[in-house]
């Protein structure tokens, strides 16, 4: 079977996502859109260094070209850019080059800005009609943002630039090319008329942004997080960023749930907010109730009319005010949303909603309603509101429940083992403002071992399930203890058993497993597009926040159908993403990967991405399960929170995605309520599989740790993974070798892990890979994908400067001054007369922390054959890796090294003969 991936259509879909994800915060005096023929002066160094995505695994996508904002404006043909100012910036950057940092997560979150004097601004204003000022901020894995200039705050140079340009020009548009939100007080302080928040739009970001600036598209993005006045206004601030312990005292009051309840005056831009180039009216058409089932169903229809003078799209948002009851509730909760089609001036569209009232259920974790460990709808009045942001709404109807309804009983699981106080609503004032008190949550004694023992009694029922795949089970039951220990080891990074330069291989990772008909599946990062450390290039997607700000899940699903085809083309079965953690705090360095502060909205977009990927038999690994809401101390910190906060906020997107077809989940690095998530039985078995019915596989994050209850975590504790039903340890250099000395086989012999538990995880893995494209490839029935309209994307550009060396035992290649920054290549030629087999040893000095992934791929005459997997665990010390070539060297050969990440200093490349 052959399929076509049309690169032009792929770019078009991504461009549409950028158009619909940009959020127009201010547009006084109709600064935007710029009229045709407008002469523009573009300020800000990021005009030449567009941030396509954040850093780390969520941004390491090799692309042939990134469309920046000036390029997008020029290609529009609608505006004219000042060439003198462009040259001024180009000349300045020669002396002030862009700093990418050295090592994993080392890129600064902002760059030095060029000074813009009053004189320069005034000079440009005399010959241009308007100005665009671009402010850039990056963010990434392993490092949070900080409440400092150049991160959360503007630098003095940026403020001066804005002041001087604002004073000189009548019309100024500030474009924020940022990973996450930053302090927005400068908008009011500098009296800015026009601000466009564009996030990071991937490789086509500049094109989509230019479409908005020039009026080809009308902005329709809405904020998926609240922008407050100050960092301290966020209720999570006092419990964010500790490396040892973070207590979620704010409980369920995250984002707008808190601000609408008790701090409206601290909001600059509310959840769901975003302007358009036109105006809309939203009017009620119908509100109806269906009491035909135990839980009422709500039907709502509104009429949206374009009352302005331009075309555009509007998003209707439905919010619910719940009775405070015995549990206490936020003032408002998002229940649904829909985006209109493109409406021309004067046109209308009916938008309809239908959902169960259980959409806004609450979780009773104390028994206050008499229904402990249950989701409930407390008796009382439920009021429904419609509007276009959480603060611009009108009442549309109400439902009165005479009695409390239990919607679901779930497992008693993952309770806090430390006492703490949480925020609890104890009522509301006449104006709707919630009254808070502190509620003491008592600790329980460690319990997960007991939960496991109870479930062990029922383990045989797992194998009696009628839905179980008999062939996969038979293979799993036939495995030896050695095979059972091996199959749980994912291999990588850069395993030669799968696509070169990818993150990991799993399934048939040994000859013995392969002989039993188990194929080897391939996974790779990530949330912003396919990461290929081989140097092969891929499509860089808009970041997660921008995707969600579209409020258009159908459009995002369409985009990921193209990504699915790209994965099939590259023989990749699992994309390590999407990242679906909640935006608990704005300084989280990884918020750019995530969707929202709202769990329902996050779940909708997660499900859309999974549906898009599933269309081609591939999927994504939901991460990081769960509560990875900061990067600081992500491997060392314990999160203490209530089961109500877990069930109502942090687990919701995972549950929604699982019930919409997700089949792979990645656990987080850290600990939740005393157990590192990789080995948490309650999380991975009771909640995920028993409560939600998950049938897929669970994998660790790369080089994660797990702990026995009450003990310290260890990297080699794979036995605890099996007890918890976290099926795969990711990753080891070679699965059959047990490089890390894991303890599964020993635990099987000592019966501290039952053989049935190990077989269960083996079955999960085998069943997944045998029903994946990996099996089709093994059977010679793989789908062939042909890419058309993609520009040439050579992996290596160093072949034109190749120096040849006579190959001999002990040959050392000169490596002085070799550029090893991200994206660089180093190639050299070898002339061989004896056609012997050789071993190549590469010695480097590494920079970075222990989870830094600094991989270097090796290409043989342009074909990638191996990836050297360096990590930063030997920071500042030399480390060597080697490869023994399986074939004799030909007469002439070019070898090329591709450096996928900054952080290596090349010390030596040496060849020795293999005896």
C-alpha positions in Angstrom: 0.0 0.0 0.0 1.3 3.5 -0.9 0.3 6.8 0.7 1.2 10.4 -0.1 2.4 13.0 2.3 1.9 16.3 0.6 4.4 18.7 2.3 2.5 21.7 0.9 -0.7 20.7 2.6 1.2 19.9 5.8 2.6 23.4 5.8 -0.8 24.8 5.0 -2.4 23.0 8.0 0.4 24.2 10.4 0.0 27.7 9.1 -3.7 27.7 9.8 -3.0 26.5 13.3 -0.6 29.4 13.8 -3.2 31.8 12.4 -5.9 30.6 14.8 -3.6 30.2 17.8 -2.2 33.8 17.9 -3.9 35.8 20.7 -4.6 39.4 20.1 -4.4 41.1 23.5 -4.7 44.7 22.5 -5.7 46.5 19.3 -6.7 50.0 20.2 -7.2 52.4 17.3 -7.3 49.4 15.0 -3.5 49.3 14.5 -3.9 45.9 13.0 -4.3 44.7 10.3 -1.7 46.7 8.4 -3.2 48.1 5.2 -1.7 47.0 1.9 1.4 49.0 1.0 2.2 49.9 4.6 5.8 50.8 5.2 7.1 48.9 8.2 10.1 49.3 10.5 10.8 46.0 12.3 12.6 46.3 15.6 14.0 43.5 17.9 16.8 41.1 17.3 14.4 38.1 17.4 13.3 39.1 13.9 16.4 37.2 12.7 16.2 34.4 15.3 12.6 33.3 15.4 11.9 30.9 18.3 10.1 28.0 16.6 9.9 25.9 19.7 11.3 25.5 23.2 14.4 23.5 24.0 15.0 20.0 25.2 13.2 17.0 23.9 10.2 19.2 23.0 12.1 21.2 20.5 15.0 19.2 19.0 13.6 19.0 15.4 16.0 19.4 12.6 14.5 21.6 9.8 15.8 22.8 6.5 14.3 26.2 7.0 12.4 28.3 9.6 10.2 31.1 8.4 10.8 34.1 10.5 8.4 37.0 10.8 10.2 39.4 8.4 10.3 36.7 5.8 6.6 36.1 6.2 5.9 39.8 5.9 8.0 40.1 2.7 6.4 37.0 1.1 2.9 38.4 1.7 3.5 41.1 -0.8 1.3 43.4 1.2 3.8 45.5 3.2 7.2 47.0 2.6 10.0 46.5 5.2 12.6 49.1 5.9 15.8 47.7 4.4 18.1 50.1 6.2 16.9 49.0 9.6 17.2 45.4 8.5 20.9 46.0 7.6 21.5 47.8 10.9 20.3 44.7 12.8 22.3 42.4 10.5 25.5 44.4 11.1 25.0 44.5 14.9 24.5 40.7 15.0 27.9 40.1 13.5 29.4 41.5 16.7 26.6 40.2 18.9 25.8 36.7 17.7 22.9 34.7 19.0 23.9 32.7 22.1 22.7 29.1 22.0 24.5 28.1 25.2 26.6 25.0 25.8 25.0 21.7 26.9 21.5 20.4 27.6 19.0 23.0 28.6 21.7 25.7 28.6 20.3 28.1 26.0 19.4 31.4 27.7 15.7 32.3 27.7 16.5 35.7 26.2 19.1 37.3 24.1 21.0 40.6 24.4 18.9 43.3 22.6 20.3 45.9 20.3 20.0 49.5 21.7 17.4 51.5 20.0 18.0 55.2 20.6 15.4 57.9 20.3 17.3 59.2 17.3 17.1 55.8 15.5 13.4 55.4 16.3 12.6 58.9 15.1 14.7 58.4 11.9 12.7 55.3 11.1 9.4 57.0 11.9 10.0 59.7 9.3 10.1 57.2 6.5 7.7 54.4 7.7 4.0 54.2 8.5 4.2 51.8 11.4 6.5 49.8 13.6 6.6 46.2 14.6 8.6 45.4 17.8 9.4 41.7 18.4 10.1 40.5 21.9 11.4 36.9 22.3 11.6 34.4 25.1 12.5 30.8 25.1 12.0 28.1 27.6 12.7 24.4 27.9 13.2 21.1 29.6 15.2 20.8 32.8 15.1 24.5 33.8 12.2 26.7 34.9 11.8 30.4 34.1 12.7 32.9 36.8 11.3 36.1 38.2 14.1 38.1 36.7 14.8 40.4 33.8 15.3 38.5 30.6 12.9 35.8 31.8 9.7 36.9 33.4 10.4 40.6 33.2 11.6 42.7 30.2 15.2 43.8 30.2 16.0 47.5 30.4 17.1 47.4 26.8 13.8 46.0 25.8 11.9 48.6 27.8 14.0 51.4 26.3 13.4 50.0 22.8 9.6 49.9 23.4 9.5 53.4 24.9 11.5 55.0 22.1 9.6 53.3 19.3 6.3 54.0 21.0 7.2 57.7 21.3 8.3 58.0 17.7 5.6 56.1 15.9 1.8 56.7 15.8 1.2 53.0 15.1 3.2 50.3 16.9 2.4 46.6 17.2 4.3 44.5 19.7 4.7 40.8 18.7 5.5 38.4 21.5 7.4 35.3 20.2 7.5 33.6 23.6 7.4 30.0 24.8 5.3 30.9 27.9 3.6 34.0 29.2 5.7 36.8 30.7 4.9 39.7 32.9 2.4 41.8 30.9 2.3 44.9 33.1 4.5 46.7 30.6 1.5 46.9 28.2 -0.3 49.3 30.5 2.8 51.0 31.8 4.0 51.9 28.3 0.4 52.6 27.0 0.8 50.1 24.1 -2.1 50.1 21.7 -1.4 46.7 20.0 0.0 43.5 21.4 -0.1 40.1 19.6 0.9 37.0 21.6 2.1 34.5 19.0 3.8 31.8 21.1 6.1 29.6 19.0 4.7 28.5 15.7 7.2 25.9 14.5 8.9 26.1 11.1 6.0 28.0 9.5 5.4 30.4 12.4 6.5 33.5 10.6 4.1 32.8 7.7 1.1 32.4 10.0 2.0 35.5 12.0 2.4 37.6 8.9 -1.1 36.5 7.8 -2.5 38.0 11.0 -0.4 41.2 10.8 -1.4 41.8 7.1 -5.1 40.9 7.5 -5.0 37.8 5.3 -6.4 36.1 8.4 -8.3 37.5 11.4 -7.0 36.5 14.9 -9.2 34.1 16.7 -6.9 32.6 19.4 -8.1 32.6 23.0 -6.0 32.3 26.2 -5.8 28.9 27.7 -4.3 30.3 30.9 -5.0 33.3 33.1 -2.6 36.3 32.8 -2.4 37.8 36.3 -0.8 41.1 37.4 2.0 39.5 39.4 3.6 36.1 40.0 2.6 36.3 43.6 -1.0 36.4 42.6 -1.0 32.8 41.4 -2.0 30.7 44.4 0.6 28.1 43.6 3.5 30.5 43.9 4.5 29.8 47.5 4.6 26.1 46.7 6.5 26.1 43.4 10.1 25.3 42.6 11.3 23.5 45.6 13.7 20.6 44.8 12.5 18.4 47.6 8.8 18.9 48.4 6.0 20.9 46.8 2.6 20.9 48.5 -0.4 21.7 46.3 -2.2 23.8 49.0 -4.3 25.6 46.3 -5.9 22.2 45.7 -8.5 22.4 42.8 -8.2 26.2 42.6 -5.9 26.4 39.7 -5.9 29.3 37.2 -9.3 30.8 36.6 -10.9 28.5 39.1 -9.1 30.5 41.7 -9.2 34.0 40.1 -12.9 33.9 39.3 -13.6 32.7 42.8 -11.6 35.2 44.9 -9.2 37.4 42.9 -10.9 38.9 39.8 -9.1 42.2 40.5 -5.7 40.6 40.0 -6.4 39.5 36.5 -4.9 41.4 33.5 -6.3 39.1 30.8 -8.8 36.3 31.7 -9.0 32.7 30.6 -10.6 32.4 27.2 -9.8 36.0 26.2 -8.7 37.0 22.7 -9.7 39.8 20.3 -10.6 39.7 16.6 -10.6 42.2 13.8 -14.4 42.2 13.9 -17.1 42.0 16.6 -19.6 39.3 17.4 -22.8 39.0 19.3 -23.8 35.8 21.1 -27.4 35.3 21.9 -29.4 32.4 23.4 -31.5 30.3 21.1 -32.4 27.3 23.1 -31.7 25.6 26.5 -33.2 22.2 27.2 -32.8 19.4 29.7 -33.1 15.6 29.3 -33.9 13.8 32.5 -34.3 10.5 30.7 -31.2 9.0 32.4 -29.9 9.1 36.0 -27.7 12.1 35.1 -29.3 15.0 33.3 -28.1 15.9 29.8 -27.9 19.6 28.8 -28.7 21.0 25.4 -27.7 24.5 24.5 -27.9 26.4 21.2 -26.7 30.0 20.7 -26.6 32.2 17.7 -23.3 33.9 16.8 -23.5 36.9 14.5 -20.6 38.8 13.0 -21.6 42.4 13.8 -18.4 44.0 12.8 -16.8 45.1 9.5 -14.5 42.2 8.7 -14.5 38.4 8.6 -13.6 36.3 11.5 -14.2 33.3 13.8 -15.5 33.3 17.3 -15.3 30.8 20.1 -18.4 30.2 22.3 -17.5 29.0 25.8 -19.9 27.4 28.2 -19.3 27.8 32.0 -21.2 26.3 34.9 -21.7 27.7 38.4 -22.2 24.8 40.8 -23.8 24.7 44.2 -21.2 25.1 46.9 -22.6 22.2 48.8 -20.5 20.4 51.4 -17.4 20.1 49.2 -17.1 23.7 48.1 -16.7 24.6 44.4 -14.9 27.2 42.2 -17.1 30.1 41.0 -17.1 28.8 37.4 -15.9 25.7 35.6 -15.5 25.3 31.8 -18.0 22.7 30.5 -17.7 23.0 26.7 -16.5 25.2 23.9 -16.9 25.4 20.1 -15.5 27.6 17.4 -17.6 28.9 14.5 -16.7 28.6 10.9 -15.4 31.8 9.1 -18.1 34.3 9.3 -18.3 37.2 6.9 -19.7 40.6 7.9 -23.3 40.3 8.9 -23.4 36.5 8.8 -24.7 34.3 11.6 -24.2 30.7 12.7 -26.0 28.5 15.2 -23.7 26.7 17.6 -25.1 23.8 19.6 -23.8 21.9 22.6 -24.9 18.7 24.2 -23.3 17.1 27.3 -23.9 15.3 30.5 -24.0 17.2 33.7 -21.3 14.8 34.9 -18.9 17.0 32.9 -18.7 19.2 36.0 -18.7 16.5 38.7 -16.7 16.9 41.9 -14.7 14.3 43.8 -15.3 13.6 47.5 -12.0 12.5 49.1 -13.1 13.1 52.7 -16.6 11.6 52.8 -18.2 15.0 53.4 -21.1 14.0 51.2 -21.2 10.5 52.6 -19.7 9.2 49.4 -16.0 8.9 49.9 -13.8 8.1 46.8 -16.8 9.0 44.6 -17.5 11.5 41.9 -20.6 13.3 42.8 -23.1 16.0 41.6 -24.2 17.7 44.8 -27.8 18.7 45.2 -28.6 22.3 44.4 -28.7 24.7 41.6 -26.4 24.5 38.5 -26.3 27.7 36.5 -25.1 27.8 32.9 -23.4 30.7 31.1 -22.3 31.4 27.6 -19.8 33.9 26.3 -16.4 34.4 24.7 -14.2 34.4 27.8 -14.7 33.6 31.5 -15.4 37.2 32.4 -17.7 38.0 29.4 -20.6 35.7 29.9 -24.4 35.7 30.3 -26.7 33.3 32.0 -28.5 30.9 29.7 -30.3 28.4 32.0 -30.2 26.4 35.1 -30.7 22.9 36.5 -31.9 22.0 40.0 -30.9 18.7 41.5 -33.1 17.6 44.5 -30.6 15.0 45.6 -26.9 14.4 45.4 -26.0 12.0 42.5 -23.1 9.6 42.7 -21.7 9.4 39.1 -18.9 7.0 39.7 -17.1 5.1 42.5 -13.4 4.7 42.0 -10.4 3.0 43.8 -9.1 4.3 47.1 -5.7 5.2 45.6 -2.7 7.5 45.7 -3.6 9.2 49.0 -1.2 11.7 50.7 1.2 10.2 53.2 2.0 13.6 54.7 -0.5 15.9 56.5 -1.0 19.4 55.0 -3.6 22.1 54.7 -5.5 22.9 51.5 -7.7 25.7 50.3 -11.4 24.9 50.6 -14.4 26.9 49.8 -16.9 27.3 52.7 -19.5 29.3 50.8 -19.9 32.3 48.7 -21.0 36.0 49.1 -23.9 37.6 47.3 -21.7 38.8 44.5 -20.5 35.2 43.9 -17.0 35.6 45.4 -16.0 32.4 47.2 -15.1 32.4 50.9 -12.0 30.3 51.6 -10.8 28.5 54.7 -7.9 26.1 55.3 -8.8 22.5 55.6 -6.5 20.0 57.3 -5.8 16.8 55.2 -4.6 14.0 57.4 -1.8 11.7 56.3 -2.5 8.0 55.9 0.1 5.2 56.5 1.9 3.8 53.5 -0.5 1.6 51.7 0.6 0.7 48.2 2.2 -2.6 49.1 -1.1 -3.6 50.7 -3.0 -2.6 47.6 -0.7 -4.7 45.5 -1.1 -7.7 47.7 -4.9 -7.4 47.5 -4.8 -7.2 43.7 -2.3 -10.1 43.4 -5.1 -12.3 44.6 -7.1 -11.4 41.5 -4.2 -11.4 39.1 -5.2 -14.7 37.4 -8.4 -12.9 36.3 -6.2 -10.7 34.0 -5.4 -13.8 31.9 -9.0 -14.9 31.8 -10.2 -11.6 30.3 -12.1 -12.5 27.1 -10.6 -9.4 25.3 -7.1 -10.6 25.8 -5.1 -11.5 22.6 -4.4 -15.2 22.9 -1.4 -15.2 20.5 0.3 -12.4 22.5 -0.4 -14.1 25.8 0.9 -17.4 24.5 4.2 -15.8 23.5 4.5 -13.9 26.9 3.9 -17.2 28.8 6.6 -18.9 26.8 9.3 -16.4 27.8 12.1 -17.5 30.1 13.1 -15.4 33.1 15.9 -13.9 31.1 13.5 -13.0 28.3 11.0 -11.5 30.8 13.8 -9.3 32.3 15.0 -8.3 28.8 11.7 -7.4 27.2 11.0 -4.7 29.8 14.2 -2.9 28.8 13.8 -0.3 26.1 17.0 0.2 24.2 18.5 3.5 23.1 19.1 6.3 22.6 19.9 5.7 18.9 19.4 2.0 19.0 20.5 0.4 15.7 17.5 -1.9 15.8 15.2 0.9 14.7 15.3 4.2 12.7 18.7 5.8 13.3 18.8 8.7 15.7 15.5 7.9 17.4 15.0 7.8 21.2 14.3 4.1 21.8 13.5 0.6 20.6 11.2 -1.8 22.5 9.7 -5.2 22.0 11.9 -7.6 20.2 15.2 -6.1 21.5 17.1 -9.4 21.7 17.7 -12.3 19.3 15.7 -14.6 21.5 12.7 -12.3 21.6 12.9 -11.6 17.9 13.0 -15.4 17.2 9.7 -15.6 19.0 8.1 -13.3 16.4 8.2 -10.2 18.5 8.9 -7.1 16.3 10.9 -4.1 17.5 8.9 -0.9 17.7 10.4 2.6 17.5 9.7 5.7 19.5 11.1 9.2 19.4 10.5 12.7 20.7 8.4 14.8 20.6 5.7 17.4 21.3 6.9 19.9 18.7 7.7 17.4 15.9 9.8 14.4 15.2 13.3 14.4 16.7 15.9 12.6 14.6 19.4 12.8 16.1 20.7 11.3 12.8 20.5 14.8 11.4 17.6 13.8 9.2 15.1 16.6 8.9 11.5 16.7 9.9 8.5 19.0 10.3 8.6 21.4 13.2 5.1 21.8 14.7 3.6 24.8 16.5 4.0 24.3 20.3 1.3 22.8 22.4 0.1 26.1 23.9 -0.4 27.6 20.5 -2.3 24.6 19.3 -4.7 24.8 22.2 -5.2 28.5 21.9 -6.9 27.8 18.6 -9.8 26.4 20.5 -10.2 24.3 17.4 -9.5 20.6 18.1 -10.7 19.6 14.6 -7.9 21.7 13.0 -5.3 20.3 15.3 -6.4 16.7 14.6 -6.1 17.5 10.9 -2.5 18.7 11.5 -1.6 15.5 13.3 -2.9 13.3 10.5 0.0 14.7 8.5 2.4 14.0 11.4 1.1 10.4 11.4 2.1 10.0 7.8 5.5 11.5 8.5 6.0 9.0 11.3 5.2 6.1 9.0 7.6 7.4 6.5 10.3 7.4 9.2 9.3 4.0 10.6 8.4 5.5 13.9 5.5 3.9 15.9 5.2 6.1 19.0 5.7 9.9 19.2 6.8 10.8 22.8 4.1 13.4 23.3 1.9 15.2 23.6 2.9 16.8 26.9 -0.4 17.2 28.8 0.5 18.4 32.3 -1.5 21.3 33.7 -0.1 24.8 33.6 -0.1 25.1 37.4 2.3 28.0 37.5 3.5 30.4 34.7 7.3 29.9 35.5 7.2 26.2 34.6 9.9 25.9 31.9 8.0 23.3 30.0 4.6 25.1 29.8 5.2 25.6 26.1 4.7 21.9 25.5 1.5 21.9 27.6 -2.0 23.1 26.6 -3.8 24.8 29.4 -4.5 25.4 33.1 -7.9 23.8 32.5 -8.1 20.0 32.5 -11.1 19.6 30.2 -9.6 21.8 27.5 -6.3 19.9 27.8 -8.1 16.6 27.5 -10.0 17.7 24.4 -6.8 18.6 22.6 -5.0 15.5 23.8 -7.7 13.4 22.4 -7.7 15.2 19.1 -3.9 14.6 18.7 -4.3 10.9 19.5 -7.2 10.6 17.0 -5.0 12.2 14.3 -2.1 10.0 14.9 -4.2 6.8 15.1 -5.4 7.3 11.6 -2.1 5.8 10.3 -1.6 3.2 12.9 0.8 5.2 15.0 0.2 6.9 18.3 1.6 9.3 21.0 2.9 8.7 24.5 1.0 10.9 26.9 3.4 12.5 29.3 4.3 13.1 32.1 2.1 10.9 34.2 1.6 12.8 36.5 2.0 16.2 38.2 5.2 17.2 36.3 4.3 20.8 36.9 7.8 22.2 37.3 11.3 21.4 35.9 13.2 22.3 39.1 13.8 19.2 41.1 11.8 17.1 38.6 13.8 14.0 39.5 14.1 14.7 43.3 10.9 16.5 44.4 7.9 14.9 46.0 4.4 16.3 45.2 2.0 16.2 48.0 -1.6 16.8 47.0 -5.2 15.6 47.7 -6.9 12.9 45.8 -9.5 15.5 44.9 -7.0 17.7 43.2 -5.6 14.6 41.4 -9.0 13.4 40.2 -10.5 16.8 39.3 -7.5 18.5 37.8 -4.3 16.6 37.1 -5.5 13.2 36.0 -8.5 14.4 33.9 -6.6 14.9 30.6 -5.1 11.4 30.9 -8.5 9.8 31.6 -10.1 11.6 28.7 -7.4 10.5 26.3 -7.4 6.9 27.5 -11.1 6.8 26.8 -10.5 8.3 23.4 -8.0 5.7 22.2 -4.6 6.5 23.9 -2.5 3.3 24.2 0.9 4.6 25.5 1.6 6.6 28.6 5.0 7.8 30.0 5.4 8.2 33.7 7.2 11.3 35.1 10.5 11.5 36.9 9.3 12.6 40.3 7.3 11.4 43.3 3.6 11.8 43.9 2.4 11.3 47.5 5.5 9.4 48.5 6.0 7.1 45.5 8.1 7.8 42.4 5.5 7.5 39.6 7.5 4.9 37.7 6.9 2.4 40.5 3.5 3.7 41.7 1.1 0.7 41.9 -1.8 3.0 42.7 -1.2 5.2 39.7 -0.3 2.6 37.0 -2.6 -0.2 38.0 -5.5 0.9 40.2 -6.2 4.3 38.6 -5.0 3.8 35.1 -6.0 0.2 34.4 -8.7 -0.7 37.0 -10.6 2.6 37.1 -10.1 3.7 33.5 -9.8 0.4 31.7 -6.4 1.2 30.0 -5.1 -1.8 27.9 -1.9 -0.3 26.5 1.7 0.1 27.7 3.3 2.3 30.3 6.9 3.4 29.9 9.2 5.4 32.1 10.8 8.7 31.2 14.4 8.2 30.1 16.7 6.9 32.8 14.0 7.3 35.5 14.1 5.9 39.0 11.6 3.9 41.1 11.3 3.2 44.8 10.0 0.5 47.0 7.5 1.9 49.4 9.2 3.9 52.1 12.7 3.5 50.5 14.9 5.7 48.3 14.6 5.4 44.5 17.1 3.6 42.3 17.6 3.5 38.5 18.0 -0.3 38.6 14.8 -1.1 40.5 12.9 -2.5 37.6 11.3 -5.1 39.9 9.1 -2.3 41.3 8.1 -1.3 37.8 6.7 -4.8 37.3 4.9 -4.7 40.6 3.3 -1.4 39.6 2.7 -2.4 35.9 4.9 0.2 34.5 5.9 -2.1 31.6 9.0 -0.6 30.1 12.2 0.9 31.5 13.5 3.5 29.1 16.3 3.2 28.2 19.5 1.0 28.4 22.4 1.1 25.9 21.9 -2.6 25.0 18.9 -4.6 26.3 20.4 -8.1 26.4 23.5 -6.9 28.3 21.6 -5.5 31.4 24.0 -2.6 31.5 22.5 -1.0 34.5 22.3 -4.2 36.5 18.6 -4.1 37.0 16.9 -6.4 39.5 14.0 -8.0 37.6 15.6 -11.5 37.1 16.8 -11.6 40.7 13.3 -10.6 41.9 11.8 -13.4 39.8 14.1 -16.0 41.3 13.4 -14.7 44.9 9.7 -14.4 44.1 9.5 -10.7 45.2 8.0 -10.2 41.8 5.6 -12.9 40.8 6.1 -14.5 37.4 2.5 -13.6 36.5 3.3 -9.9 37.1 6.2 -10.1 34.7 4.2 -12.0 32.2 1.5 -9.4 32.5 3.9 -6.6 31.5 5.4 -8.7 28.8 1.9 -9.3 27.4 1.2 -5.6 27.4 4.4 -4.9 25.4 3.9 -7.9 23.0 0.3 -7.1 22.4 1.1 -3.5 21.6 4.0 -4.1 19.1 2.2 -7.0 17.4 -0.7 -4.7 16.6 1.5 -1.8 15.5 3.1 -0.9 12.2 6.3 -2.6 13.6 4.6 -6.0 12.9 3.6 -4.9 9.4 7.3 -4.0 8.7 8.4 -7.3 10.1 5.9 -9.1 7.8 6.9 -7.1 4.8 3.4 -5.5 4.7 4.4 -2.0 5.7 2.7 1.0 4.3 4.9 3.0 1.9 4.7 6.7 2.3 6.0 9.0 -0.4 6.6 12.6 0.3 5.9 15.1 -2.4 6.6 18.9 -2.6 9.2 18.8 0.1 12.3 20.8 -0.6 15.7 19.0 -0.6 16.8 18.3 2.9 20.4 17.1 2.9 21.5 15.7 6.3 25.1 16.7 5.8 26.6 19.8 4.3 30.2 19.0 5.1 31.1 16.8 2.1 32.4 19.7 0.0 35.3 20.2 2.5 36.3 16.6 3.1 39.9 15.7 3.9 41.0 12.1 3.3 43.2 10.1 5.6 45.0 6.8 5.0 43.3 4.2 7.2 45.6 2.2 9.4 45.7 0.8 12.9 46.0 3.7 15.4 44.9 6.4 13.0 43.9 9.6 14.9 41.8 12.1 13.1 42.6 15.8 13.9 39.7 17.4 15.7 41.0 20.7 16.8 38.5 23.5 16.3 35.7 21.2 15.2 32.4 22.9 15.6 30.1 20.7 17.7 27.2 23.1 18.3 23.7 21.8 17.7 23.0 21.1 14.0 26.7 21.0 13.0 28.4 18.2 11.1 32.0 17.1 10.8 32.9 14.9 7.9 36.2 13.2 6.8 37.3 10.7 4.2 39.1 7.4 4.7 41.3 5.7 2.1 41.7 2.0 2.8 44.0 -0.4 0.9 43.8 -3.5 3.1 40.0 -3.8 3.5 40.2 -4.8 7.1 37.6 -4.4 9.8 38.1 -1.5 12.2 36.9 -0.1 15.5 36.2 3.6 15.8 36.6 5.3 19.2 35.2 8.8 19.8 36.3 10.6 22.9 34.5 13.7 24.1 34.2 16.0 27.1 30.6 16.3 28.1 28.8 19.3 29.5 25.4 19.1 31.3 23.6 17.3 34.0 22.9 13.6 34.3 19.7 13.6 32.2 21.2 15.7 29.4 20.8 13.8 26.1 23.7 14.7 23.8 23.7 12.4 20.9 26.0 12.2 17.9 25.1 10.3 14.8 27.5 8.6 12.4 26.8 8.4 8.7 28.6 6.0 6.3 28.6 7.6 2.9 25.6 9.6 3.9 23.6 6.8 5.4 23.2 6.9 9.2 24.5 3.6 10.7 24.9 4.5 14.4 24.2 7.0 17.1 26.6 7.5 20.0 24.5 8.2 23.1 26.3 10.6 25.4 24.7 11.9 28.6 25.9 14.7 30.9 26.4 12.5 33.9 30.1 12.9 33.6 30.0 16.6 33.4 33.4 18.1 32.5 35.1 14.7 32.2 36.1 12.7 29.2 34.0 9.8 28.0 34.6 7.5 25.1 32.2 5.5 22.9 33.1 3.1 20.2 31.7 1.1 17.3 33.0 -2.0 15.6 32.2 -1.9 12.0 30.6 -5.1 10.8 32.1 -4.9 7.3 35.5 -4.2 5.8 36.2 -0.7 4.7 35.9 0.0 1.0 38.7 1.7 -0.9 37.2 5.2 -0.3 34.7 6.1 2.4 33.2 9.3 3.8 32.2 9.2 7.5 30.2 12.1 8.9 29.3 13.0 12.5 26.1 15.0 13.2 25.9 16.8 16.5 22.2 17.0 17.5 22.7 19.0 20.7 25.4 21.4 22.0 27.3 20.1 24.9 30.2 18.0 23.6 33.8 19.0 23.1 35.4 16.6 20.6 38.8 15.4 21.9 39.8 12.5 19.7 38.7 10.1 16.9 40.8 7.0 16.7 40.7 3.9 14.5 42.1 0.5 15.5 41.9 -2.8 13.7 39.6 -5.6 15.0 41.5 -8.8 15.5 
